[in-house]
Amino acid sequence: MTLRADTKRLVTVRVALSLSTIVAAGLLAGCTSGPHPSRLAAGAEAAAVAGKADKGVSLAEQAVLADPRNPAYRTLLGNAYLRAGRFESARQAFDESMQLGEDSGKAALSLALADIALGRFDTAADTLEAYRAAIPASDYGLAMAMSGRTVQGVSVLVGAIRGGDNSPKMRQNLAFAYALAGQWREARVMAAQDLSADQLDARMQQWLLTAGPRETRTRVATLLGAPVRADAGQPQALALANFPDATGARQADATPNTPAATAPEVAPQLAQAAAQELPALPSGESAKATPVTAPAPTIADASRTPSMLLAAIDAPQPRSAYRVVGANVAHKPSVIARAPLSGGTHLVQLGAFSTSEGAQRAWRHFVAKNPALGAHKPVIAQVTVNGRQFWRVQAAGFQGYARASALCGSVKAKGGSCLVMASAARSGPAPMSETRFARRR
């Protein structure tokens, strides 16, 4: 009996040890793996659909921490911040997402709205202008009006209506643009086409309360249906600077002098898996909410939304994104090397912008749309016209007018604009107002 009892106890101990080992292994595996970022992202989207903005932010932040160089997750985070009314954080998330390769018009619109909320009108207008061809006229016109360019915004919307896009969304966006321009009579007449008398009075009152120059945050929050709140910015632990692209850096070191290495270091940019579309103000018709089909807030169509929202944010589908190795991800001006231009007889001017950051962002967009530009030296030329400073974006290093003209033609074929200029006069040292992006190493 004693031998049998001892044997049974020994078997029990071994079984217990085996079970303990299995449990311990499971716990260790749980500690090392954690939730998959795609599940966290899906949870953030579900929270957004349910109207749980703060929960959506928390899950999106966890997704970014799990996969910090994924532009889709950073755009998802930017949209979550927008829904929560955290515009400082949203701007940083969209900037860093674009550094990772986002280049959609919807993402540009999202970034512009965050800048508008923060009173950064020139930067917002530069972003909108650079992505003009990728943003619907109804969104572009209203966003330009919200960024202080009311004359331009009204002109775009009026032109679109005269061109045949006489939708409730377009009419209500034009009405709000008129209100921002102080043309209240025109605003009322236009808004009345889609609203009943009592709805019209409420709409005019709402616009009156949010049209003031200091109401930028409230104006954008109302547009998105978000709360108005103070924001200290995105947590430092999420900053893209904490997660350098080591693989890309090694590849860059292995090929230091290839043409592709001429891409400039770029100031903070836009984002990938999300963005916005600015539909019109809600009309008097009741409607269904626009379904969320991607990780982003949604700007609802005015003609189909019962609330007082101006719009909702529509997200693009996630896509693969390129990366610019060595890009400056900190929120400060990019490192720029002042140097004389070398090589080439001509350059191609691609646009002019009100801010250096806007010009740098535009170069990134131009290269994304026309990869052939990446083989040329990007030049940011600062000029003063009628007392105002502008930053011209140019591609240098063309040997002969014909080559420069051929590339300019390809730019125009894709909806862009450009101008071929001789660069012979630039063979000497570059003046202080001219800067050239540092080459990627």
C-alpha positions in Angstrom: 0.0 0.0 0.0 2.8 2.4 0.8 4.5 1.8 -2.5 1.3 2.3 -4.4 0.6 5.5 -2.5 4.1 6.8 -3.2 3.8 6.0 -6.9 0.4 7.8 -7.1 1.8 10.9 -5.4 4.7 10.9 -7.8 2.4 10.7 -10.8 0.3 13.5 -9.3 3.4 15.7 -8.8 4.5 15.1 -12.4 1.1 15.9 -13.8 1.0 19.1 -11.7 4.4 20.1 -12.9 3.4 19.4 -16.5 0.3 21.5 -16.2 2.2 24.3 -14.5 4.8 24.3 -17.3 2.0 24.6 -19.9 0.3 27.4 -18.0 3.6 29.3 -17.6 4.4 28.9 -21.3 0.9 30.3 -22.2 1.4 33.3 -19.9 4.8 34.0 -21.4 3.4 33.8 -24.9 0.7 36.2 -23.9 3.2 38.6 -22.5 5.3 38.6 -25.7 2.6 38.7 -28.3 -0.2 40.9 -27.1 -3.2 41.9 -29.2 -2.6 42.0 -32.9 -2.6 45.6 -34.2 -5.3 44.8 -36.8 -7.6 43.7 -34.0 -7.0 46.9 -32.1 -7.6 48.9 -35.3 -10.9 47.0 -35.8 -11.9 47.8 -32.3 -11.1 51.4 -32.8 -13.3 51.5 -35.9 -16.2 49.8 -34.0 -15.9 52.3 -31.2 -16.1 55.1 -33.7 -19.3 53.6 -35.2 -20.7 53.3 -31.7 -19.9 57.0 -31.0 -17.3 56.1 -28.3 -14.7 58.6 -29.2 -12.4 58.2 -26.2 -12.4 54.4 -26.5 -11.6 54.7 -30.1 -8.6 56.9 -29.3 -7.3 54.4 -26.7 -7.5 51.5 -29.1 -6.0 53.4 -32.0 -3.1 54.5 -29.8 -2.5 50.8 -28.9 -2.5 49.9 -32.6 0.1 52.5 -33.3 2.3 51.3 -30.5 2.0 47.8 -31.8 3.0 48.8 -35.3 4.4 52.3 -35.1 5.5 52.7 -38.8 2.2 51.7 -40.3 0.7 54.8 -41.9 -2.8 53.3 -41.9 -2.8 53.0 -38.1 -1.5 56.6 -37.6 -4.2 57.9 -39.9 -6.7 55.9 -38.0 -5.4 57.5 -34.9 -5.6 61.0 -36.5 -9.3 60.4 -37.3 -9.9 59.1 -33.8 -8.4 62.3 -32.4 -10.6 64.4 -34.7 -13.7 62.7 -33.5 -12.6 63.4 -30.0 -12.0 67.1 -30.7 -8.2 66.7 -30.1 -6.9 68.8 -33.0 -3.3 69.2 -31.8 -3.0 65.5 -31.6 -4.8 64.9 -34.8 -2.4 67.2 -36.7 0.6 65.4 -35.4 -0.8 61.9 -36.2 -1.7 63.0 -39.8 1.7 64.6 -40.3 3.5 61.5 -39.2 1.3 59.2 -41.2 2.1 61.2 -44.3 5.8 60.9 -43.6 5.3 57.2 -43.9 3.8 57.6 -47.3 0.2 58.8 -47.2 -0.7 61.0 -50.2 -4.4 61.0 -50.6 -6.6 64.1 -51.1 -8.8 63.0 -48.2 -5.9 62.8 -45.8 -4.7 66.2 -47.0 -8.2 67.5 -46.2 -8.1 66.0 -42.7 -4.8 67.6 -42.0 -6.1 70.9 -43.3 -9.1 70.8 -41.0 -6.9 70.2 -38.0 -4.7 73.2 -39.0 -7.8 75.3 -39.5 -9.0 74.4 -36.0 -5.6 75.6 -34.7 -5.7 78.8 -36.6 -2.9 77.8 -39.0 -4.6 79.2 -42.0 -1.6 79.6 -44.3 -0.4 76.1 -43.7 -3.9 74.7 -44.3 -4.3 76.6 -47.5 -1.0 75.4 -48.8 -2.0 71.8 -48.1 -5.3 72.3 -49.9 -3.7 74.0 -52.8 -1.1 71.3 -53.3 -3.8 68.6 -53.3 -6.3 70.6 -55.3 -6.8 68.0 -58.0 -7.4 65.2 -55.5 -10.1 67.0 -53.4 -13.7 67.4 -54.6 -14.7 71.0 -55.4 -17.4 71.0 -52.7 -14.8 70.1 -50.0 -12.0 72.2 -51.4 -14.1 75.4 -51.7 -15.6 75.2 -48.2 -12.2 74.3 -46.6 -10.5 77.2 -48.4 -13.3 79.5 -47.1 -12.7 78.2 -43.6 -9.0 78.8 -43.9 -9.7 82.5 -44.5 -9.7 82.4 -48.3 -13.4 83.2 -48.5 -13.3 84.9 -51.9 -11.5 81.9 -53.4 -13.7 79.4 -51.7 -16.9 81.1 -52.8 -15.6 81.4 -56.4 -14.8 77.6 -56.5 -18.2 76.6 -55.2 -20.1 79.0 -57.5 -18.1 77.8 -60.4 -19.0 74.2 -59.5 -22.7 74.9 -59.4 -22.6 76.7 -62.7 -20.8 73.7 -64.1 -23.7 71.5 -63.2 -23.0 70.2 -59.7 -26.0 71.8 -58.2 -26.4 69.3 -55.3 -27.8 70.1 -51.8 -24.3 69.5 -50.5 -22.8 72.0 -52.8 -25.5 74.6 -52.2 -25.2 74.3 -48.4 -21.4 74.5 -48.5 -21.7 77.6 -50.6 -24.2 79.1 -48.1 -21.7 78.5 -45.3 -18.9 80.0 -47.3 -21.0 83.1 -47.9 -21.6 83.3 -44.1 -17.9 83.1 -43.5 -17.4 85.9 -46.0 -19.9 88.1 -44.1 -22.4 87.9 -47.0 -25.3 86.9 -44.8 -28.1 87.8 -47.3 -26.6 85.5 -49.9 -26.0 82.8 -47.3 -29.7 82.9 -46.3 -31.0 82.8 -49.8 -28.7 79.8 -50.7 -29.4 77.8 -47.5 -33.2 78.3 -47.9 -33.2 76.1 -51.0 -32.8 73.0 -48.8 -34.2 74.0 -45.4 -37.6 74.8 -44.0 -38.2 78.2 -42.4 -37.6 77.0 -38.8 -34.5 75.0 -39.8 -33.2 78.0 -41.7 -33.4 80.3 -38.7 -31.6 77.7 -36.6 -28.9 77.3 -39.2 -28.3 81.1 -39.5 -28.1 81.3 -35.7 -25.5 78.5 -35.6 -23.4 80.1 -38.3 -23.5 83.4 -36.5 -22.1 81.8 -33.3 -19.3 80.0 -35.1 -18.3 82.5 -37.8 -16.1 84.7 -35.6 -12.4 84.8 -36.2 -11.7 83.3 -32.8 -14.1 80.4 -33.2 -11.9 78.2 -35.4 -11.8 75.3 -33.0 -15.6 75.4 -32.4 -16.2 75.8 -36.1 -14.3 72.6 -37.0 -15.7 70.7 -34.0 -19.2 71.6 -35.2 -18.4 70.5 -38.7 -17.2 67.1 -37.5 -19.8 66.7 -34.7 -16.9 66.6 -32.2 -16.7 68.1 -28.7 -14.8 71.3 -28.1 -11.9 70.6 -25.7 -8.3 71.6 -24.9 -5.6 69.2 -26.0 -2.0 68.8 -24.8 -1.0 66.9 -27.9 -0.2 63.3 -28.8 1.6 61.3 -26.1 5.3 61.6 -26.6 5.6 57.8 -26.5 3.8 57.6 -29.9 6.0 60.1 -31.7 7.4 58.7 -34.9 10.8 59.9 -34.0 10.9 57.2 -31.4 10.7 54.5 -34.1 13.4 55.1 -36.8 13.4 53.0 -39.9 16.6 51.1 -39.3 16.2 48.9 -42.4 15.8 51.9 -44.7 18.8 53.6 -43.1 21.0 50.6 -43.8 19.8 50.5 -47.4 20.5 54.2 -47.8 24.0 53.7 -46.5 24.6 50.9 -49.0 23.7 53.2 -51.9 24.7 56.7 -50.9 24.9 58.4 -54.3 22.1 57.1 -56.4 19.6 59.5 -58.0 16.8 58.3 -55.7 18.8 59.6 -52.7 18.1 63.2 -53.8 14.7 63.2 -52.0 14.6 66.1 -49.5 14.2 65.8 -45.8 10.7 66.8 -45.2 8.8 68.6 -42.4 5.9 66.8 -40.8 3.4 65.5 -43.4 0.0 63.8 -43.9 -1.6 60.4 -43.2 -2.6 57.0 -44.7 -5.7 55.1 -43.8 -8.0 58.0 -43.3 -9.2 61.4 -44.2 -12.1 63.5 -44.9 -14.7 64.7 -47.3 -16.5 67.9 -46.6 -20.1 67.5 -47.7 -22.7 70.1 -47.3 -24.6 71.3 -44.3 -27.6 69.1 -43.4 -30.7 69.8 -45.3 -34.2 69.5 -43.9 -34.5 65.9 -45.2 -34.1 63.1 -42.7 -31.5 60.5 -43.6 -29.3 57.6 -42.8 -25.8 58.2 -41.4 -23.0 57.4 -43.9 -21.5 54.0 -42.9 -17.9 53.9 -41.8 -16.0 51.7 -44.2 -12.4 52.5 -43.3 -10.4 53.7 -40.3 -11.4 57.4 -40.4 -14.1 59.8 -39.3 -16.7 60.7 -41.9 -18.1 64.0 -43.1 -21.7 63.4 -43.8 -23.6 64.5 -46.9 -25.6 67.5 -46.0 -28.6 66.4 -47.9 -28.8 63.2 -45.9 -28.0 64.1 -42.3 -30.5 65.2 -39.7 -28.0 66.8 -37.4 -26.4 70.2 -37.7 -23.1 68.9 -39.0 -21.5 70.4 -42.0 -19.9 67.2 -43.1 -18.3 64.0 -42.1 -14.9 62.3 -42.7 -14.7 59.6 -45.3 -11.7 57.2 -45.2 -9.8 55.9 -48.1 -9.0 52.2 -48.3 -5.6 51.4 -46.8 -2.9 51.0 -49.4 0.8 50.3 -49.6 2.9 53.4 -48.9 6.3 54.4 -49.8 8.8 55.7 -47.3 11.3 58.5 -47.5 14.4 57.3 -45.8 15.9 59.8 -43.4 12.9 62.1 -43.4 12.8 64.5 -40.4 10.0 63.3 -38.2 10.3 65.9 -35.4 7.9 68.8 -35.3 10.5 71.4 -36.3 11.8 72.8 -39.6 13.6 70.3 -41.7 17.4 70.4 -41.9 18.2 72.3 -45.0 21.6 72.6 -46.6 22.4 75.9 -48.2 24.5 75.3 -51.3 24.9 76.5 -54.8 23.0 74.6 -57.5 25.2 72.3 -59.5 24.5 70.8 -62.9 21.7 71.3 -65.3 20.7 74.2 -67.5 17.0 74.3 -66.7 14.6 73.7 -63.8 10.9 73.1 -63.6 8.8 75.3 -61.2 5.9 73.3 -59.8 4.1 75.8 -57.5 4.4 78.6 -55.0 3.2 78.4 -51.3 2.7 80.7 -48.4 4.8 78.7 -45.9 8.0 76.7 -46.0 6.3 73.7 -44.5 3.6 73.8 -47.2 6.2 74.0 -49.9 8.0 70.9 -48.5 4.8 69.0 -48.2 4.0 69.9 -51.8 7.3 68.5 -53.0 6.5 65.2 -51.4 3.1 65.2 -53.1 4.6 66.1 -56.5 7.1 63.3 -56.3 4.4 60.8 -55.3 2.3 61.8 -58.4 5.3 62.0 -60.7 8.1 59.6 -59.6 10.4 60.9 -62.3 10.8 64.1 -60.2 12.6 62.1 -57.5 15.7 61.9 -59.7 16.1 65.7 -59.7 17.3 68.1 -57.0 14.4 69.6 -55.1 14.8 73.4 -54.6 12.8 75.7 -52.4 13.2 79.3 -53.5 12.1 81.9 -51.1 10.9 85.1 -52.8 9.1 88.3 -51.8 6.3 89.6 -54.0 4.5 92.8 -53.2 5.7 92.6 -49.6 4.6 88.9 -49.1 6.9 86.0 -48.8 6.4 82.9 -50.9 8.3 79.6 -51.3 8.6 78.3 -54.9 8.9 74.6 -55.4 11.3 73.7 -58.2 13.0 70.6 -59.6 16.5 71.3 -60.8 19.2 69.4 -62.7 17.7 69.3 -66.2 20.2 69.3 -69.1 18.5 71.4 -71.8 15.1 72.9 -72.3 13.7 69.8 -74.1 14.2 67.5 -71.1 12.7 70.0 -68.7 9.8 70.6 -71.0 9.1 66.9 -71.4 8.9 66.4 -67.7 6.7 69.4 -67.3 4.4 67.9 -69.9 4.0 64.8 -67.9 3.2 66.8 -64.8 0.5 68.7 -66.7 -0.9 65.4 -68.1 -1.5 64.3 -64.6 -3.4 67.4 -63.7 -0.5 69.5 -62.3 0.9 72.8 -63.4 4.5 73.8 -64.0 6.8 76.3 -65.7 10.2 75.7 -67.4 12.9 78.1 -66.4 16.5 78.6 -67.3 18.9 78.1 -64.4 22.1 79.4 -66.0 22.0 82.5 -63.8 22.1 80.3 -60.8 25.5 78.9 -61.5 27.1 81.0 -58.8 26.5 80.8 -55.0 22.9 80.6 -54.0 21.5 83.8 -52.4 20.4 83.6 -48.8 16.8 83.5 -49.8 17.3 80.4 -51.8 17.5 77.0 -50.0 18.1 73.5 -51.2 17.0 70.4 -49.3 19.8 68.3 -47.8 20.4 65.1 -49.8 19.4 61.9 -48.1 22.3 59.9 -46.9 
